[in-house]
């Protein structure tokens, strides 16, 4: 029991350090936030033009202009707050220059310490950028009726999205043990998230065959599932959320096995 408490304190310390680093480098976060606001403004102008003369009705018969703008705005902020390409690049750099060996001396698992660090970073960026954006968005675009069921679904889908995106970035970074450069994998990840993740538009607006196929991929659950929950997309039902939960579990297991394989290679190579 004492060992468990010691390990938990170590992970919390890692997470707190990342939160402090986020506030230390807050100028960068604010700059990213300003860039996100400019992009949101362009998206708002685009969707306003698309909806011009059509009123609030859409082919999907549920997505209003206001919901579309909330989806686009939340997706833009979402990219900043959750694990992204920076995690993969940081892990790759540490593997390349050998600094990764220092982290093996910490009193915690390698995989779990990176998870704690990513969680701390997301909490810090969310406090600096995500929370203010959410408050402004609720005030201007979509006043949220926070019922208990809605809040729990939003929390669950957000947690699933974090785990999915973390594992995808983590495994790409860890691939530096086996391949020379991971930049190509990063580009593939971004392309798949763009096409299959619903970052351009809600997946429920895709053609039915593509829509039904996409939700079976992990990429949809990094963006679409939580954002669809936010705007109350009826396509995000219990089945879709369950699929996301299964993917989060499978990717976590895959990351743990990949970590074991990578660190074994590190020991074999001489450390």
C-alpha positions as CSV (number, residue, x, y, z in Angstrom):
1,X,0.0,0.0,0.0
2,X,2.8,2.4,0.9
3,X,4.5,1.7,-2.4
4,X,1.3,2.4,-4.3
5,X,0.9,5.7,-2.5
6,X,4.5,6.6,-3.3
7,X,4.0,5.8,-7.0
8,X,0.8,7.8,-7.1
9,X,2.5,10.8,-5.6
10,X,5.3,10.5,-8.2
11,X,2.8,10.5,-11.0
12,X,0.9,13.5,-9.5
13,X,4.3,15.3,-9.2
14,X,4.9,14.8,-12.9
15,X,1.5,16.0,-13.8
16,X,1.8,19.1,-11.6
17,X,5.2,19.9,-13.2
18,X,3.6,19.9,-16.6
19,X,0.8,22.2,-15.4
20,X,3.5,24.6,-14.1
21,X,5.4,24.4,-17.3
22,X,2.3,25.3,-19.3
23,X,1.8,28.4,-17.1
24,X,5.5,29.2,-17.4
25,X,5.3,29.2,-21.2
26,X,1.9,30.9,-21.2
27,X,3.0,33.3,-23.9
28,X,3.1,30.5,-26.4
29,X,-0.3,29.2,-25.2
30,X,-1.8,32.6,-25.6
31,X,-0.3,33.0,-29.0
32,X,-1.8,29.7,-30.0
33,X,-5.1,30.8,-28.6
34,X,-5.0,34.0,-30.6
35,X,-4.3,32.0,-33.7
36,X,-7.2,29.7,-32.9
37,X,-9.5,32.7,-32.5
38,X,-8.6,34.0,-35.9
39,X,-9.3,30.5,-37.4
40,X,-12.6,30.4,-35.5
41,X,-13.5,33.7,-37.0
42,X,-12.8,32.5,-40.5
43,X,-14.8,29.3,-39.9
44,X,-17.7,31.4,-38.6
45,X,-17.6,33.5,-41.8
46,X,-17.5,30.4,-43.9
47,X,-20.4,28.6,-42.2
48,X,-22.4,31.8,-42.2
49,X,-22.0,32.0,-45.9
50,X,-22.9,28.4,-46.3
51,X,-26.1,28.8,-44.3
52,X,-27.1,32.1,-45.9
53,X,-30.6,32.0,-47.2
54,X,-31.3,28.5,-45.9
55,X,-32.4,29.4,-42.4
56,X,-31.6,26.9,-39.6
57,X,-32.5,23.7,-41.6
58,X,-29.9,21.3,-42.9
59,X,-29.9,18.1,-44.9
60,X,-29.2,16.2,-41.6
61,X,-32.3,18.0,-40.1
62,X,-30.6,18.6,-36.8
63,X,-27.4,20.8,-37.2
64,X,-28.2,24.5,-36.9
65,X,-25.8,27.3,-37.8
66,X,-25.1,27.9,-34.1
67,X,-24.4,24.2,-33.5
68,X,-22.1,24.1,-36.5
69,X,-20.1,27.1,-35.3
70,X,-19.8,25.6,-31.8
71,X,-18.6,22.3,-33.3
72,X,-16.0,24.1,-35.4
73,X,-14.8,26.4,-32.6
74,X,-14.6,23.6,-30.1
75,X,-12.6,21.5,-32.5
76,X,-10.1,24.3,-33.0
77,X,-9.5,24.6,-29.3
78,X,-9.6,20.8,-28.9
79,X,-6.5,20.5,-31.0
80,X,-4.5,22.8,-28.7
81,X,-5.6,21.1,-25.4
82,X,-5.2,17.4,-26.2
83,X,-2.1,15.4,-26.9
84,X,-0.8,16.2,-30.4
85,X,2.3,15.9,-32.6
86,X,4.4,17.6,-30.0
87,X,4.3,14.6,-27.7
88,X,5.5,12.3,-30.5
89,X,8.3,14.6,-31.5
90,X,9.4,15.1,-27.9
91,X,9.5,11.3,-27.3
92,X,11.4,10.8,-30.6
93,X,14.0,13.4,-29.6
94,X,14.6,11.8,-26.2
95,X,15.1,8.4,-27.8
96,X,17.5,9.8,-30.4
97,X,19.8,11.7,-28.0
98,X,19.7,9.1,-25.2
99,X,17.9,11.3,-22.6
100,X,15.2,8.6,-22.4
101,X,17.6,6.5,-20.2
102,X,17.3,9.1,-17.4
103,X,13.5,8.6,-17.3
104,X,14.0,4.9,-16.6
105,X,15.4,5.8,-13.2
106,X,12.2,7.5,-12.1
107,X,10.1,5.6,-9.5
108,X,7.3,4.9,-11.9
109,X,6.5,3.1,-15.1
110,X,7.7,4.7,-18.3
111,X,4.4,4.5,-20.1
112,X,2.4,5.8,-17.1
113,X,4.8,8.7,-16.5
114,X,4.3,9.9,-20.1
115,X,0.6,9.6,-19.6
116,X,0.8,11.7,-16.4
117,X,2.9,14.3,-18.2
118,X,0.5,14.5,-21.1
119,X,-2.4,14.8,-18.7
120,X,-0.7,17.6,-16.8
121,X,0.0,19.5,-20.0
122,X,-3.6,19.2,-21.2
123,X,-4.8,20.4,-17.9
124,X,-2.5,23.4,-18.0
125,X,-3.4,24.4,-21.6
126,X,-7.1,23.8,-20.9
127,X,-6.9,26.2,-17.9
128,X,-5.1,28.8,-20.0
129,X,-7.0,28.5,-23.3
130,X,-9.8,25.9,-23.2
131,X,-11.7,27.1,-20.1
132,X,-11.8,30.8,-21.1
133,X,-12.9,29.8,-24.7
134,X,-15.6,27.5,-23.2
135,X,-17.0,30.3,-21.1
136,X,-17.0,32.7,-24.0
137,X,-18.5,30.1,-26.3
138,X,-21.3,29.3,-23.8
139,X,-22.1,33.0,-23.4
140,X,-22.1,33.9,-27.1
141,X,-22.9,30.8,-29.1
142,X,-24.5,27.9,-27.2
143,X,-25.8,28.3,-23.7
144,X,-25.3,24.8,-22.3
145,X,-28.0,23.1,-20.2
146,X,-25.7,21.0,-17.9
147,X,-27.9,18.2,-16.9
148,X,-26.3,15.4,-15.0
149,X,-26.6,12.9,-17.8
150,X,-25.3,15.3,-20.4
151,X,-22.3,16.3,-18.2
152,X,-21.4,12.7,-17.6
153,X,-21.5,11.8,-21.3
154,X,-19.4,14.8,-22.1
155,X,-16.9,13.9,-19.4
156,X,-16.8,10.3,-20.6
157,X,-16.3,11.1,-24.3
158,X,-13.7,13.7,-23.5
159,X,-11.7,11.1,-21.4
160,X,-12.0,8.6,-24.2
161,X,-10.7,11.2,-26.7
162,X,-7.7,12.1,-24.5
163,X,-6.7,8.4,-24.1
164,X,-7.1,7.7,-27.9
165,X,-5.1,10.8,-29.0
166,X,-2.4,10.2,-26.3
167,X,-1.9,6.6,-27.3
168,X,-1.7,7.4,-31.0
169,X,0.9,10.1,-30.5
170,X,2.8,8.0,-27.9
171,X,3.1,5.0,-30.2
172,X,4.3,7.1,-33.1
173,X,7.0,8.7,-30.9
174,X,8.0,5.3,-29.5
175,X,8.4,4.1,-33.1
176,X,11.8,5.9,-33.1
177,X,13.1,2.7,-31.5
178,X,12.4,0.9,-34.7
179,X,12.5,3.4,-37.6
180,X,14.8,6.3,-38.5
181,X,12.2,9.1,-38.6
182,X,8.6,9.2,-37.4
183,X,7.6,12.4,-39.2
184,X,5.9,10.3,-41.9
185,X,3.8,8.5,-39.3
186,X,2.8,11.9,-37.9
187,X,1.6,13.1,-41.2
188,X,-0.4,9.9,-41.7
189,X,-2.0,10.4,-38.3
190,X,-2.9,14.0,-39.0
191,X,-4.4,13.0,-42.4
192,X,-6.5,10.2,-40.9
193,X,-7.7,12.4,-38.1
194,X,-8.7,15.1,-40.6
195,X,-10.5,12.7,-42.9
196,X,-11.9,10.1,-40.4
197,X,-11.9,12.1,-37.2
198,X,-14.6,14.6,-38.0
199,X,-12.5,17.7,-37.6
200,X,-13.8,19.2,-40.8
201,X,-17.5,18.5,-40.2
202,X,-19.5,16.2,-38.0
203,X,-19.3,12.6,-39.2
204,X,-23.1,12.4,-39.1
205,X,-23.2,14.6,-42.2
206,X,-21.0,12.1,-44.2
207,X,-22.7,9.8,-46.7
208,X,-24.4,7.0,-44.7
209,X,-22.0,4.1,-45.8
210,X,-18.9,6.2,-45.0
211,X,-20.4,7.5,-41.7
212,X,-21.2,4.0,-40.5
213,X,-17.7,2.8,-41.4
214,X,-15.8,5.7,-39.9
215,X,-17.2,5.3,-36.3
216,X,-15.5,1.9,-36.2
217,X,-12.1,3.5,-36.5
218,X,-10.3,5.1,-33.5
219,X,-9.8,8.4,-35.2
220,X,-13.5,9.3,-34.9
221,X,-13.3,9.1,-31.2
222,X,-10.5,11.6,-30.8
223,X,-12.6,14.4,-32.2
224,X,-16.1,13.6,-33.4
225,X,-17.5,11.7,-30.4
226,X,-16.8,14.4,-27.7
227,X,-17.6,17.3,-30.0
228,X,-20.8,15.6,-31.3
229,X,-21.7,15.0,-27.6
230,X,-21.1,18.7,-27.0
231,X,-23.6,19.8,-29.7
232,X,-26.0,17.0,-28.9
233,X,-25.6,15.2,-32.2
234,X,-28.2,12.4,-32.1
235,X,-25.8,10.0,-34.0
236,X,-23.5,9.9,-30.9
237,X,-25.5,7.3,-29.1
238,X,-24.5,4.6,-26.6
239,X,-23.2,2.3,-29.4
240,X,-20.8,4.9,-30.7
241,X,-19.5,5.8,-27.2
242,X,-19.1,2.1,-26.4
243,X,-17.0,1.7,-29.6
244,X,-14.8,4.6,-28.5
245,X,-14.4,3.0,-25.0
246,X,-13.3,-0.2,-26.6
247,X,-10.7,1.6,-28.8
248,X,-9.3,3.5,-25.8
249,X,-8.8,0.2,-24.0
250,X,-7.2,-1.6,-27.0
251,X,-4.9,1.3,-27.7
252,X,-3.8,1.5,-24.1
253,X,-3.0,-2.2,-24.1
254,X,-1.1,-1.8,-27.4
255,X,0.9,1.1,-26.0
256,X,1.9,-0.9,-22.9
257,X,3.1,-3.8,-25.1
258,X,4.8,-1.5,-27.5
259,X,6.6,0.1,-24.5
260,X,7.8,-3.3,-23.3
261,X,9.1,-4.1,-26.8
262,X,10.8,-0.7,-27.2
263,X,12.5,-0.7,-23.8
264,X,13.7,-4.3,-24.4
265,X,15.3,-3.1,-27.6
266,X,17.0,-0.3,-25.6
267,X,18.5,-2.7,-23.1
268,X,19.6,-5.0,-25.9
269,X,21.3,-2.1,-27.6
270,X,23.3,-1.3,-24.5
271,X,21.1,1.3,-22.8
